[in-house]
Amino acid sequence: MGKRKKVYGTVIEKMIIEEAGAEGKCIARHDGKIVFVPFAAPGDVVDVMLVRSKRNYSEGFIREMQEKSPYRVDPKCIHFGSCGGCKWQHLSYDAQSKMKSKLVADNFRKIAGLEPEMQPVIASEKEYYYRNKLEFSFSDLKWIVEKNNEENEEMRALGFHIPQRFDKILHIEECHLQPEYSNTIRNTVYETAIELELSFYNRKTHEGLLRNLIIRNNQDNQWMVSVVFNEECEDALRLMSTLKEKLSDVHSWIYIINNKRNDSMDGLDYKVFDGSSFLEERMEHLKFEVGPLSFYQTNHLQAYELYKKTRELAGLSENEVVYDLYTGTGTIALFIAPNAKKVVGIEYIEDAIVNANSNAKNNNVDNCVFYCGDIAKTLTEDFIQKNGHPDVIITDPPRSGMHPDVVQQIIKAAPEKMVYVSCNSATQARDIEMMKDKYEVAYLQAVDMFPHTHHVEAIALLKRIAQ
Ligand SMILES: C[S@@+](CC[C@H](N)C(=O)[O-])C[C@H]1O[C@@H](n2cnc3c(N)ncnc32)[C@H](O)[C@@H]1O
């Protein structure tokens, strides 16, 4: 057997970066193999140092820039390159939008064998400050980006997880995803915790009082701050009251006790320390009470664009029975309800269904019914008989897409139209491929909910083919 070629550290000179690939990395080609390069831009000419090689692809980093892509711009954030959040900040927003649209088209071509005309991407009106929620983690051992050799370097951190590392937290000094006051809140929480000598959590030993910080805001510029502690104690309440004095613009102060080994909020309860227990969001005729643990779309303005497009594509005339699969807290169902005879929402998270029902009640909507259950088991022929045959199905599954049984059940139910909203166009294309003998893609569009990230939402209208 021949010796395996050494790959790590091999530098390939003058590689041309061609296009965007998976996980926000860009693609170049060498020796007939794809090379994934993070933080590159289509059009760059770069020397790449390889760090990994598999049978079909390699991975590497930019070692030397030879020629800069015309799509490059200066990133706004000081944490660009080390924070996993906004991997495309070095690209102009126009280039990002085009790359997102192309990613969707490529998935449909490669996975579904379909080439529908792409409608122009629905770009986000706000390029920065578009999020209404950010979650940060405390850690007693920060991720070191650059060694500064300072004695007594501050090692406590409040920031974001390094991608795929549950125990590594990058300390954040600025983030431009949420309106600016979010930075004031986070930095004040961090400084106050240090002043009060409170302990920061360690994700290996599971010791330390301070675990997470969740900052929410709404359209009216009201703010909710939730601090997650390891235990309920006097120090926790001391922090809350000091913060309340320092940050008088905060509308709602919440604390949550989590003594589990992981940071998930599932099954946790919250306590209102001061102020309101929810923030109100509005969308046309609807009002939503968003509590500390409720799900709400994080880019409100783009969610509105997405829902308007969903409603337009559904083309309702107040006579249809519409199924809203993966309904979450029922926002799409309630949004389209005035245009339908009846809307049936299905979702498997019990709390979300509780929220959907109270959202319906608070908004005086009486033509929506919500069911809690796994769609693969709930959407049966009996269910359809009981709730009425769907004229239109709207589906908005998680990244993994729809279960094959759900796809088969939809084909059997044979609604005239489907609007398929997806945050992962690869699984969307896979599911649509299974339906392509019965449905044609009459409309396809990328919607950018998260500028500067590689994430993209795609909306497709499927029309039943006359047999
Ligand atoms: C992308 S979200 C859609 C939320 C909603 N349409 C909205 O706009 O707010 C997907 C939803 O599907 C739910 N879900 C995931 N798998 C499910 C399943 N097998 N059965 C029912 N609901 C599921 C998740 O809990 C989540 O609320």
The ligand as a MOL file (V3000), in Angstrom:
LIG
                    3D

  0  0  0     0  0            999 V3000
M  V30 BEGIN CTAB
M  V30 COUNTS 27 29 0 0 0
M  V30 BEGIN ATOM
M  V30 1 C -39.9540 26.5180 10.9760 0
M  V30 2 S -41.0100 26.3790 12.3640 0 CHG=1
M  V30 3 C -42.4730 27.0570 11.7100 0
M  V30 4 C -43.1740 27.9970 12.6170 0
M  V30 5 C -44.3230 28.8130 12.0950 0
M  V30 6 N -44.8180 28.4320 10.8110 0
M  V30 7 C -43.9470 30.2900 12.1380 0
M  V30 8 O -43.8670 30.9260 11.0960 0
M  V30 9 O -43.7430 30.8100 13.2400 0 CHG=-1
M  V30 10 C -41.3120 24.6500 12.3670 0
M  V30 11 C -42.2560 24.1760 13.4390 0
M  V30 12 O -42.5100 22.7910 13.2440 0
M  V30 13 C -42.6080 22.1440 14.5110 0
M  V30 14 N -42.3720 20.6950 14.2380 0
M  V30 15 C -41.2010 20.1090 13.9230 0
M  V30 16 N -41.3690 18.8140 13.6650 0
M  V30 17 C -42.6870 18.5450 13.8230 0
M  V30 18 C -43.4790 17.3680 13.6840 0
M  V30 19 N -42.9390 16.1980 13.3350 0
M  V30 20 N -44.8060 17.4490 13.9080 0
M  V30 21 C -45.3540 18.6450 14.2660 0
M  V30 22 N -44.6600 19.8010 14.4030 0
M  V30 23 C -43.3340 19.7550 14.1800 0
M  V30 24 C -41.5780 22.8440 15.3490 0
M  V30 25 O -41.8510 22.7060 16.7140 0
M  V30 26 C -41.7110 24.3070 14.8500 0
M  V30 27 O -42.6610 25.0120 15.6250 0
M  V30 END ATOM
M  V30 BEGIN BOND
M  V30 1 1 1 2
M  V30 2 1 2 3
M  V30 3 1 2 10
M  V30 4 1 3 4
M  V30 5 1 4 5
M  V30 6 1 5 6
M  V30 7 1 5 7
M  V30 8 2 7 8
M  V30 9 1 7 9
M  V30 10 1 10 11
M  V30 11 1 11 12
M  V30 12 1 11 26
M  V30 13 1 12 13
M  V30 14 1 13 14
M  V30 15 1 13 24
M  V30 16 1 14 15
M  V30 17 1 14 23
M  V30 18 2 15 16
M  V30 19 1 16 17
M  V30 20 1 17 18
M  V30 21 2 17 23
M  V30 22 1 18 19
M  V30 23 2 18 20
M  V30 24 1 20 21
M  V30 25 2 21 22
M  V30 26 1 22 23
M  V30 27 1 24 25
M  V30 28 1 24 26
M  V30 29 1 26 27
M  V30 END BOND
M  V30 END CTAB
M  END
